[in-house]
């Protein structure tokens, strides 16, 4: 029994560590330039770094999906902290996710234009799967 618990704990720890170690860029301009030179879409993650029900739902249904890891390797990852409501990131977050506040996820091109509808507010499994399927079509 102890071995099973250890294995489960180890697997969970590795998965959480891998997500946190992703190559998230925090500068919109840098992400746009990389997307242009590498010819990749940009996945924008809008966050206020607060642990909420919505952020936990997004983590569970989206970031922990196996397909997320696969698609993330083929995309530029941009993380926008919108904690400061008067920041450029807050305005970009609204522009990309079409919502005020966080969390939210959007897929944009190197010009900052939406490729598919953003994933915002309700992170149901159905909405996440649809977003992942559309993201896959762009790759």
Order of alpha helices (4+ residues) and beta strands (2+ residues): alpha-beta-alpha-beta-alpha-alpha-beta-alpha-beta-beta-alpha
